[in-house]
Amino acid sequence: MAALTIEKSKPLCSFSQPMTTLYLITQGCVNVRCPGGAYQIGTGDVAGICEICSDIHFLDYTALEDTTLMPYPLTGMDALDYLLQKHQNIAKLFVLSLFRQFNAMLEQNSLSEVNSAALYRKLQADCELYSSLCSQYNIQSRIPAEVEEIQPCLEETPDEWLNKYYFSLQRVYRGENSNILLQEPGLSLGVLRKGSLDLYKTYRVLDAQAQYRSKIVNCYFNPSGNDMFDSLTKLYYRLCQTGQESGELYDSIEQTLRLPEEYSLSPESQALPRVESFRKKVETLARPDKVSGTEESSDSDILRQLEGSLDTILDFAGLDRDKELSFREHVALYKAASDKSSTNDDCSRLRRTLTEEFHLLYSEVFERSLSVSDLPVPVRMFLYFGYVDEKLAGEDNCIILYRLACFMNASGQSGVYTFYDWLMAIYNGEKNPSRSELDEDFDDFLYQQKRKGTLSAAELTALENNSLEKVRYELQNLFPSANKVTFGRIPAYCPLFTSENVLKDLNTSFITPERISSALNMLKKIDFSAFYRETIDYEAYQSMNREPIHVEYLPDIILMPNAGIRGSLWQEIEGKKRNSPSRMILPIFYMENLDTAMVRMTGEFRWEMCKRIQSGRWNDVSEPSLTSEYFDFMQFYKKNNELTKDMKEKLQTSLIRAKNSFKEMFVRDYITWVLYEGNGSARLNKVARRILFMYCPFPASIDSTLEQNPMFSELLSRQKILNSQRVHKLEVLRQRLRNSATPIPDCLEQEIAFAARKPEGCE
């Protein structure tokens, strides 16, 4: 049996991989990672011996140095029993290695219990300190509801006697009489199986403790921003501004700042940017020249400029007197409401009325802005963010909105538009209005009006190129629905910017072209072909020999003027042109994870684009496509022999949660595909994986990672064959052009890279 050599830092076997082989370490050192910790094994130890009663690995093994291994295939317990009885020296190594690893796992458990208890004590101490300070200074306490759900400790712990039991067994098997034990038939296998089962119970406790700590840390850094870190820091800022003693609170926050590094929080928590933001603000507060008040004076100046913002906006709009008085009255009622999200009839009616009046006001302000070169800042804030009143927005938010509005000049950068800039792009003829909910574009709408006799032929001709009418069409059809959709909380929707809707820091939630570009790059590193369309390059039609090519059309992102929690695909193409950018909508202040939102919107786009291309046969499985194969899979999953009973039950439950929407099921699978499967973490069933592998392929840059996973290797081999055939055909065409001294068009080189799954920007 040939030995294996694993290079330093390379994985030996990973979590969820099939358990097929035991590895005896003959030289080197391996790190074994378990929930919340790790331990090391070396020469004479066996990787995988703790998991012989499991079908998959539940531990991760990584070489800490160049390591030599002797593999022993694990085909079954009978084969393992035969090996142990035939080679007693091997049996002794296996048993002693299990004992050492079990004791190491128990040590990890003891440390884990200490860390869990310490973290819980910190949470309780922080809550007590926060409540005490709030009570002392008459400040409303805002402790997140999740904190109350945290229990003092976990009930499940490993049996205490196991530690001494396995230490004793270890001494016995190291002793002089160990050979007698090793000669007993079946004893070694029984000891190994018993130890493996006990170790798995300990692993489960460790995993539960890790999740318990994660739950506590999530109380400090929640993606929503409504967490203990937010409560503690806001209280600290307030105490500093009033000159109150805050040293003990600062010490507590300092300890909290170390949590993101200690527990490796995911990027979606925004923990590191929030920590950095706090440190910078503390430096500002602690500056010796703070008394001179340069920054505070600047903030004060801003707040003074924003006094009477509603008057400024209404004066600029020039509404009729009755409409102006009505809007003022309703804004005043809304400001006075104790619960602006209440679902009672009066509050709901008030929000609906404000929504209608806001849309009218927005239209009037936009049209007035076309004739004004320098807009007042409150008006810019209204157009960009839905800002209406400084008291509704809150002082801190006003300052941020003011500064953002002053520096927002670039329109359509990288396909990202604020809603105001989007309307300007339509007005300037750079973009066409979106389709309505009846799937009518602007030209269809005019034609229908002419057909009904509402418009004459002359009026139709005049309106076809009327820029202002196109803007009005967009304001009438896109604005009301898209603003409500992106806000997310439909029953509580009101388009006015209020501090109650700000769920996390505006600076970190503000959507910029750079953040969109980063999210798109993350997506394309997994699904590189998401926004490519098949087309014909008519300029190179002859030299390309009528060969189709793929061209990328990145989406237009429209940022609606609100602070919301949802993004959505608005339309998959522009008008009726298939080879055109899709349109996606997001709130300009997005309170959730942007990467996840971009993946969800792209999943919706993939589904709708396939339906658009396939037309009436989008669910006809005789015409293979993404939608037809997925539709067939979901329609007949109960009869699919490739799925286990458990998988079918999970699909049934998921389908109920998705309200029997096959599209929603696909979008959820697509999110899993990009966020997990693309990183080598298998989460999908084999049928969904096969469909997505075919129609949403990974780039070649991650082939080496996928090849190590048996769930992908067969699919990848088939895909490589198909890709190589396509590449070969294109290379033959390129060589033919070279032989005939014909210039090779750029689109051919780009298509070869696309066929090889190596397009520019996806490496």
N, C-alpha and C positions, 0 to 999 in steps of 0.2 A: 504494500500500500504506500503510494508516493506521498511524501510530505508536502505541505503547502507553506508558502511564505506570504505574509500579509505586510504591506508597507506601513510605515508609521502614519497614523491619523486616518487610515482606511477602515471602513466598517467591516466587521467579520460577519455579523448577522444582526438584523434589526427587528424592532417591534413589528408584530403581525406577519413576519415571514414564516412560511411553513417550517415546522420542526422536523428536519429530515436527517441531520448529521450531528454527531458529537465531535468536538475538537479538543484533543489533548495537546496542551501547550508544552512543547519540548524546549523552547527557548523564547524569551521575550516577556512582554507584559501587556495585559489587556485591561481596559477600563470597562466596567459593567455599570450601566446607568439604570437606576430604578426610580420610581416616582419620588421626586424631592431630594434625591441624593445619588451617590455612586460609591463603588468600592473597586478594588483592583485585585486581579488574579494573575498568577505568574507560572513559572515552570512547575510542571506537575499537576496543575489545575486543569479542569475540563470545562470548556465553554458549552453550555447547553445542558449540563447534567441536572440542573435544577428544574428543567422544564420537560423532563421525559414523559410526564403525564399530561402534557398539553399538546394540542395539534399545532400551535403556533408559538413563536417566541414572544414572551411578554417582557423581556429585558433587551437592552441594546448593548452590543459588544463592539468596542473600537480599539484598534491597536495603538498603544502608547509609544511603541517603538517597533522596529522591524521584528516581526514575530514569526516563529516557525511552528507549524501545527501538524498533528497527525490526525486525519479525519477518520471517523468510525461511523459508517452509515447506520441510521436508526430506522430499520425497516419494520420493527415490531418488538414486542416484549420477549417473545420466544428467542429471537435472534440475539437480543441483548443478554438474556439469561445464559444462552450457550456461550457467548463471548466471556462472560464473567466466570463461568465454571471452568472454561478451558484455560483462561489466562488469569491466574489468581493475582499476579502482580498488577495487571490492569484493573482488576476488581478493587484492589486496595487503593489505587490511585483515584478511581472514580468515587469510592465511598468517602475517602478523606477530603477530596475536593468539595463534595457536597456539604460535608460538615463545616468546613472552613467558610464556604459561601453562605451557609445558613446562619452561622454565628455573625458574619459580617452584615447580613441583612437585619438581624436582630439589633445590632448596634445602630444601624441606620434608623430603625424604628424608634429606639430610645431617644436618639437625637431629634427625630421628627416630632415626637411627643413634646419634647422640651420647647422646640421652635413654635409648635402650634399653640401651646399654652402661653408662651411669651407674647405671641402676636395677638392672642385674644385679650390678654391683660392690657396691652397697649391700646387696643380698640376701646376697651371699657374706660381706661384712664382718660383717653382723648375725649370720649363722650361726656364724662363727668366734668372735665375741665371746661369744655365748650359750653355745656349747660350752665355751669356755675358762672362763667363770664357773661353769658347772655342774660342771666337773671340779675347779675350785679349791675349791669349797665342798661337794663331794660331794653334788650334787643330780642327780637323774635328768633327763637331757636329753629334751626332747619337741619335736624339730623335725618339723614335718609331713612326711609322705611325699611330698607334691606338690613340695616344694623340690628333691628329688633328681632330679625329671624335667626341671628347667629347664636348658637347654643354654646355653653361654656366649654364643652369637650365632646369628643366622640365616644360613644358607648363601646364600640368594637375595638378590642385590643388583643394581641397575641397571648396565648396561654403563657403564664409566667414560668411554668415548670419546663418549657421547651428549651430555654437557654442552658440550664444545668444538664438537662437530658442529653443534648447534642454535644456539649462539652465533655460529658462523661463517655459517650460513645466514641468521641474522637480519641480520648486517652486509651480506651480499650483497643481500638483498631491500630493504634500506634504501638501497643505493648507486645510482649513476647508471645502471647497466646493468640495473636490475631490470625495466625495461619489456621488454627482450629476453626475459627468462625468462617474464614474464607472457604473452607472445604465443605461447609454445610450446604447442601443443594438448595437453591432458591433463597437463601438468607440474604445474600448481597443484593439481589434484585428487590427483595421485599424491603430492605433498609432504604434502598434508593427510591423506590416508589413512595414509601411512607414519608421520607424526607422531602421529596418533590411536592407532595400534597400539602405538607405542613408549610413549606416555603411559599407556596402559592397563596395560602391563607394569609401569611405575613405580608406578601406583596399586596394583597387586596386591602389590608389595613393601611399600608403605606400610601397606596393610591387614594384611599378615602381621606387620609390626613392631608395629602397634597391638595386635593380638591377643597378640603376645608380651609386651608390657608389661602388658596386662590380665591375662595368666596370672601374671606375677610379682606384680602388685598383689593378685591373688586369694590368693596365698600369705600375704599380710599380713592381708587382710580377707576371710575366707570366710564365707558365710552360715551354715555349720555352727558357726562359732566356734572350730573347731580350726585355728588359724592362727598365724603368727609373731607377730602383735600380742598374742594371748593368751599365748603362751609368754614373750615379752619382758616384758610387764607383770606377769605372775605372778611371774617371777623378780625383777623390780624390787621388788614388794611384799615378797617374802620377804627380800631383802637389807636393805630398810629396817627390817623388824621385828627383824632380828638386829643392826642397827647396822653393817652392812658397807658398804664403799665402793661406790657405784653411780652415780657421776657420768657415766662413759663410757656406761653402759647408758642412763641418762636422756637423754643427747644423741642416742643412736641412736633412742630412742622418739620424741623431739621431731621428728626428721626424718620418722618414720613417720606422725605425726599430720597431716602436710601432704598425704599421699597422697590421702585422700578428696576434697579440694577440687581437687587437681591433675588427677585422673583421673575426676571426676564419677561416683563409684560409685553403683550403684543402691540404692534404699532397702532392698531385701531383704538387703543385706550388713550392715545395722545398724551401718555404720562410724561415722557421725556420733554416734549415741547412745553408742557405746562410747568414742569419743574424748572426748566430754563427761564421761562417767562417770570416765574416767581422770584428766582435769584436776581434777575435784572431789575425787577421792580424794587426788591429789597435794597439793592445797591443804590438806586435812585433815592429811596427814602432815607438812606443812611449817609448821603453825601453831605459834606460840611457846608456847602453853599445852599442846602435845602431851605434854610431860613429866608434867603434872598428870594426864593420862590419863582425861579425862571420857569420851570415846568408847570408849577401850580398856577402861576399867572397866565400862562398860555392856556391852560385848561379853563381858567376863569373867563378869559377873553372869549373862548369858544362858546361857553355856556351863555355869556351875555349876548353874543351874536345870534344865538338860537332862541332867545326869548321871543315869544310871540310867533313861533314858526308857522302855526296854523294861519295867522293873519297874513304872513308873507306869501304862503302858498295860495291862499284864496284870492288875495289881491292880484297875484300874478295870473291866475286862471281867468279872472274876470267873469265868474259865473253870474247868472241871474240872481237878483237879490233874494228871491224866495228860496232858491236852491242853496244859496250860500248860508242863509239863516237855518235852513233845515239841517244841513251838514254840521254846522257849528253845534246846534242843539243835540244832535245824536252823538257827536264826539264827546260832548260834556257828559251825557248820560253814560256813555261807555267808560269814561275816565272814572266816574263815580261808582261804577259797579264794583262790589266787593269781590265777586267771582266772575271774571270776564268770560270764563269757559262754561258757565252754568248752562244746563240744558232746559231750564224752565222756559215757558212760552214767551215771556216778556223779553228775556235776554236773547233767545234765539231769533225772535222777530227783530230786535234791535240790530243784531249782527247782519241779518239779511238786508235790512234797509241800508246799513252802512256800506255793505258790499256793493250794492247797486249804485249808491251815490259816489263811492270811491272810484268805480270804473268810469263813471261819467266825468269825474274830476280829473282822472288820469288822462282821459282822451283830450279834454280841454287844455290841460297843462302841456301835453305833448305838442298839440297843434300850435299853441302859443309859443313854445320853445323854438319852433322852426324859424321864427322871425326875430329872435333875440340871440345876439352873439355871446353874451356873458350871462349865464344863468345864476341867480342867487343860490348860495350853497344849500339853504333849506329846500329849494325846488329841486336841486340835483339829488339831494338825499331822498326826496319824495319819489323821483323818477327811478332811482337805482334800487331803493330799499323799501319803499312803501311807507317811509317816515312821514308823520303828520304833526306830531306834537311832542315837545321835549319832555313833558311830564309822563306821557304814555311810554316813551322810549326809555326813560331813566337817564340820569346824568352820565354814568360811566359809558353807557351805550352811545349816548349823543356824541361824546368826544371821539369815540372810535369811528362812528358813522361820518362825522364831519371830516376827519382826516382822510378817510377812505374816499369820500366823495370829491375831495380837492385834488386827488391824484389819479382819478380814473378818467383817462383821456383816450387810451388806445381801444379802438373798436374792432371786434372780430379777430383778435390776436389768436393764432393757432386754432381758428374755428370756434372760439369761445366768445359769446356775446352776452353782455347784460341785456335785459329786455329792452331797455331804452335804446341801446346801440343796435339791437336787432330791428327795432322799428325804423331806425335811421337807415339801416342797410336796405330795408324794403323801400323806403321813401327815395333813396338814391338809386334804386334800380339794381342793386347788387344781389338782392335775394327776392324770391317770389313769396307771396303769402302762403301760409300753411293750408292744408286741406281742413275742411270743417269736420264736425262729428258725423255728418252725412256723407263724408268722403268726397266733397265737392271742393275743387280748387277755385281760385278767383274767376277764371274764364268760364268754368262750368256754372258758377253762380250767376254771372251776367247772362249767359245763354238761357238759363232757366227763367230769369226775369224777363228776357225778351220773349220767350215762348209763352209766358203767361200774359203778355201784353203790358207788363209794368214798364218796360223800356222800349223805346223806338230804336230803329236801326242806327239813327244818327247819335242818339244818346249812348247806345252800346259802344259805338266806335270811339266816342269821347271818353268813356269810362275805362276802356281797355288799357289806356296808357296813363291813367290818372293816378299819380303816385299817392296822393292823399287818400283816395278811395281804397287803395290797396292796404294802406296802414289801418284805415278804419275797419276793413274786413278782418285784418289780423287781430285788432283790438276786440272785435265783436266775437270772433270764433276761438282764437287761441287763448287770449288773456284770462277770461273768467274761469274756464275749465282748468287750464294749466296751472294757474296760481293756486287754485284749490287743491289740485292733485299733489303738487309739490309741497304744500303746507302739511299735508298728511293727515292731520287730525280733523277730518271732515266735519263732524258735528260741532266742533268749536271754532270753525274757520271764520276768520275776519281778516281782511287784507291789510288792516292798519298795523304798523310795526309797534309792538308792545314789549316791554321788558319781560312779561310773563311767558312769552314765546321763546325767549332766549334761554336755551337749555345748557349751553356751554359757552366758553369764551368766544367772543365774536372774531377776534384776530385769528384763532386757530380754526374756526369753522368757515371763515370767508373763503369762497371758491375763487381761485386764481387760475389763469392759463397754465401756470407751472404745475399746479396741483392736478389739473386735468391731464396734462401731458404725462405726468408721473404715473397716474392711474392707468392711462392708456398703454404706456410702456410696460407696466406690470402685466396687463392683460395680454399684450401681444407677445410677450415672452413665453406664454403658454399656448394661446390660440392666435398664432401669427396670421392666419388667413381670415380672421373674423370680418374684416371690412373690405376684402377683395371681391371684385365682380369679374366675371368672365365677359370679355368683349372682343371686338376686332379692331386692330389698328389699321385704319384705312389708308394712312399715309405710307405704311409699309406693307400694304395689302399684297402686292405682287411678290416682293422678296420673302415675305413670311409664308408664302404658299397657302394663304387662307387659314393659317394656323391661329386659333384663338389664343388670347393672352389674358392675364389677370392684372387688373389695375386696382389700386387701393383708393377708396373714398372714405376718409375719416369723417366721423359725424360732426354736425354742427351742434354745439352745446349752448342752449339758451338758459340763462340764469334769471329765474323769476324773482321779483322784488318781495321776498319774504324770508323769514327764518323758519325752515321746514325740516321734515324728516324723511322725505321720499323723493326719489328720482324716477323718471319713467321715459320710455320710448314714446315719442309723439307721432312720428311717421317714419317709415323705413326708407322712403325715397322722396325726392322733391317733385311734387306734382305727379306727372306720368313718366318721368325720365328714370329708367331703372339705374342707369349709371350716373348717380348723383348722390350727394351726402344724405345720410339719414338725419333726423332731428331728434335730439334728446333734451329733456327739460330737467332742471335741478333748481332748488332754491339757492339764492345767492349766498345765504348762510346755511350751510348743511350741517345738521346736528347729529348725523350718524357717520358711519365709516364710508368714505368716498370710494375706496377701492371696491368694496362690496357692491355699492350702488352702481358703479360702472360695469361690473361683471353682470349684475342682474339686467341692466338695460341692454347690454350686448346679447344676453341670452334671449331677451324679448325680440331684439332685432334679428337674430339668426332665424328664429321661428317665423316671424312675419315676412322676412325677405324670401325665405324658401316658399312660403305660401304665395307670395307675389309672383315668383318665377314659375312655380308649378301651376298657378292659376286654379282651374276647377279640379285638377287632378292632384291637389296637394296631399290628399289622404288616400290616394290610390296606390297600394303597395306594388302593383305591377309596373309602376313608374318609380323606381327606387329614388328616394330623396330623404333628407333629414326628417321632414314632417311625416311623410308616408310611413317610413319604417318605425318611427317612434309612435305614431298613432296606432299602427298595427300591433306593436309591442304592448301598449297600454290597453288596447281593446281586448286582447286575447291573452293577457298575462296569466290568467288562472289556468290556462291549458298549456302553458309553456313548460316543457319538461326540463329546460335548463335551470329553472328556478326551484329552489327548495320550498318547503311548506312555510318556513319562517320568512323567507323573502317575499312570498306571495302575501302573507299576512301584513308585513310591513308596507308593501305596496298598497294594499287595501286601506290601511290606516292613513297613509300619506295622501291617497287619492281623496279620502273623505275630508282631510284637512285642506286640500287644494280645491274643495268644492267641485270635485269631478272635472276639473279643468286639466286637459292633457297639456295645454300650453304651460300652465303654472307648474305642472309636474316636470316638464322639460326644463323650465327655467331653474327650478331648484336643483335638478341634476346637473345643469350646466354650471351653476355656482360651485357645486361640489367638484365638478370636473376641473375647473380652473384653480380654485383655491386649495384643493387637497390632492386630487389625482395627478395634477400637473407637477406636484412636488413629491410624487412617489408614494403618497398615502392612499391606499386603496379604500374607497368608501362605497362605490357604486356596485350594483349587481352586474354580472357578466354581460347581460344583454344590453343594458344601457351603456356600459363601457364600450362595447363593440360598436354601437351606433355612433357614439360621440367620437370614438377613435377614427372612424371612417370619415365623418363630415366635419369634425372640428379637430384636425390633426395637430399634434405637437410639433414644434420646430426641431430640426436635426440636432440642435445644440444640447437637448436634454436626452438624447438617445442613450448615452452612456449610463445615465441614472435609471432609465426605464429598463434597460437590458438586464439589470440586476434583479428585477422583480419578475417572477414567473408569470404573474397575472398579465404582464404587458408584452413579454418576450415574443409570444406567438403572433399577437396582433402587429407588433413592430416588424417582425420578419416579413409578414405579408405586405405591409405598407411599403417597406423598402423595395420589394420586388416591383410593385406598381409604380413607385416613384422612379426607380431606375429605368423602367421601360419608357416612361415619359421623357426623362432626361436624355436617354439614348436617342430617341426620335428627334428631339430638338438639337442635339449635338450633331447628328447627321445632317440636318438642315443647315446648321452653321457651317459645317465643313463644305457643303455643296456651294454655299455662297462664297466661301473663301476660294474654292477652286475656280469659280467663275469670275473672280475679282470683283464681286458685288459687295458694296459696303454693308457691313453687318449692322442692322438697326439696334438701337439701345434696348428696345422692347424685347428683343430675342434674348439678350443676355439677362435681362431682368426676369424673363419667363423661365429660363433655365435655373436661375437661383430660386425662384418660387417653386418650381417642380422638385427641386432638391431639398425643399423646406429650409432654405437658407436666405430668405429675403433680407434686404438691408434693414438694419435696426432691430433684428430679432436675435442677434448673436448673443 
